[in-house]
Amino acid sequence: MTALQRVLAAFASGFALLALIFDFASTEGAPLPVWEFPLVGVFLVLGVLSLVRFRVKISYWVDGVLAAIGAVGLVLALETLQQAEPGYWFALVASWLFAWLFAERLALAIARDEVPDAVGVLIPAIFGVAILVAWEAITRGGNVPKVLLPSPSGIWETLIGNIPRIAADFQQTFLKAVLAGYALGCGAGFLVAIAVDRSPFLKRGLLPLGNFISALPLIGIAPIMVMWFGFDWPSKAAVVVIMTFFPMLVNTVAGLNAAGHMERDLMRTYASGYWSTLFKLRLPAAAPFIFNALKINSTLALIGAIVAEFFGTPIVGMGFRISSEIGKLNVEMVWAEIAVAALAGSVFYWVVALIERAVTFWHPSVRGGRA
Amino acid sequence: MTTDGGKSQSVVEAKGLGLTFKTADGDVVALSDVNLEIKRGEFVSFIGPSGCGKTTFLRVIADLEQPTSGSITVNGTSPADARLNRSYGYVFQAPALFPWRSIENNVALPLEIMGYGDADRRARIKKALELVNLEGFEKKFPWQLSGGMQQRASIARALAFDADLLLMDEPFGALDEIVRDHLNSELLKLWAATQKTIAFVTHSIPEAVYLSTKIVVMSPRPGRVTDIIESTLPAERPLEIRETPEFLAIAHRVRDGLRAGHSYEE
């Protein structure tokens, strides 16, 4: 056992013991002792008994199972208890510590090649689940007002219960405004970058203009775009175009200068024309820059489209839903939309990053080599 | 210019060539009054300390720099026309291979630009890679090969198309001595096999003497030619030739020429 493992084990068992001693929970003022919740009871007793690890070797899987029993028991307990008392919180901390100990020991076992590397996905999964369990326990056990922070289960139920509505919002905002605006904004930024690169005259004129447009505040241009392009998704796509244009322009202009002098001289010795040099040397060399812009824009586009819907929209769309449901203090719906937006944004980014890896496989940052 | 391929035919002819760079600190004379002729089939080395204009002269031949005085012809035309006619291959100090292209596609690059047909392209890639002993590495990427192999691939790229003149700017300067010896003897074989005219910039005396039929000694500030030595070594040159008295005599003369250039400066 490492020093950290010893400390974690001692504290985990210690908190389990504290949870057994203190009041566990209450309902309408009447105390609910811990043996009303057998799963939690088993977890706490075994947790204290796990102190034998200082004499006998215990497998790390025992810690994992202990943490899981504790987590499941504590979440199930939320169904009956009304107010969590100190014992509940100590049990929660104990369960968290056992999960931590498990992750710590598992990581060490993977480093020593005792278990296959694939088991490693458990570690981030444990972290995610631990956050959700703690969130659920604190919001419901501590009776946190829903307006402040709804519980994950509440958000999930709202999400499942409103699938047709959320799907329509997703289609309106993401599949129409974001994708169209993203394609147009990135495409325009790319083409203007090539024009700017070709002509110093355009470079002097268009780069400051692009800079100027990108400096315009989003909440200022969104209502103007609604006036110009109407209430439906095209005005949101226009906002996304404005937001994504400049990052693409600047990155592509920088990328087109990324090819080395020697490589350019080489193309010159072949009497290579402008387009041939562009397609065979300069654009491939610019690819890492262009993908940078595509990744930045993948998240910017979603933000732009959602915020733009705050300023006039048909009664559908993720931004519209967020602004109208917050008005009704229906916070769970807002969180559900946020969850969908976060998931969609992450997947979007991930897809772009995946294409980047395939296209710029040769770049030192992708192949993990030196330049 | 006739195309009879006679040895006397001149490939590069410079008369009173001068080049002055204008910089913020004033004018820098890179080349001054260079008179030189390179004949078909010759292997000419340019040797001198850094700043003597040897690379600049090579770049003038390649139309990568413009001379400010004098005249120069390449294959009887201006360097610009020679470049547009694709009449030379250039090998740089670094391999300058494109990392997104496999070795065979790097060699194919000039062929694609110059519009060679698909079947012709494949035959030329095969032949060029054979010449530099890189068979079997066609599908590898440059960053998977050693520095010496990368430079060989870049030579193959310069050999792939029909240019009779090969311009090499310290191609082996970044490689270690053992790899360098090996590549030098391979380069001589390649020169004999292809009958090309080679202009080769180096700062190594043994390399220049070993490879060349003609050694041009240059000195800096202003860059100029101080000596032109016709080699008396036989065409067949094993690496051991570097220990013969004849070789050492030429090397001695090159060293004297380099020293003369330096003492002029100090």
Boltz contact constraints between the chains, C-beta under 6 A:
constraints:
  - contact:
      token1: [A, 262]
      token2: [B, 92]
      max_distance: 6.0
  - contact:
      token1: [A, 262]
      token2: [B, 96]
      max_distance: 6.0
  - contact:
      token1: [A, 263]
      token2: [B, 96]
      max_distance: 6.0
  - contact:
      token1: [A, 265]
      token2: [B, 64]
      max_distance: 6.0
  - contact:
      token1: [A, 266]
      token2: [B, 96]
      max_distance: 6.0
  - contact:
      token1: [A, 269]
      token2: [B, 62]
      max_distance: 6.0
  - contact:
      token1: [A, 269]
      token2: [B, 90]
      max_distance: 6.0
  - contact:
      token1: [A, 270]
      token2: [B, 110]
      max_distance: 6.0
  - contact:
      token1: [A, 270]
      token2: [B, 113]
      max_distance: 6.0
  - contact:
      token1: [A, 271]
      token2: [B, 83]
      max_distance: 6.0
  - contact:
      token1: [A, 271]
      token2: [B, 84]
      max_distance: 6.0
  - contact:
      token1: [A, 271]
      token2: [B, 86]
      max_distance: 6.0
  - contact:
      token1: [A, 272]
      token2: [B, 113]
      max_distance: 6.0
  - contact:
      token1: [A, 276]
      token2: [B, 113]
      max_distance: 6.0
  - contact:
      token1: [A, 284]
      token2: [B, 100]
      max_distance: 6.0
  - contact:
      token1: [A, 362]
      token2: [B, 99]
      max_distance: 6.0
  - contact:
      token1: [A, 362]
      token2: [B, 100]
      max_distance: 6.0
  - contact:
      token1: [A, 369]
      token2: [B, 143]
      max_distance: 6.0
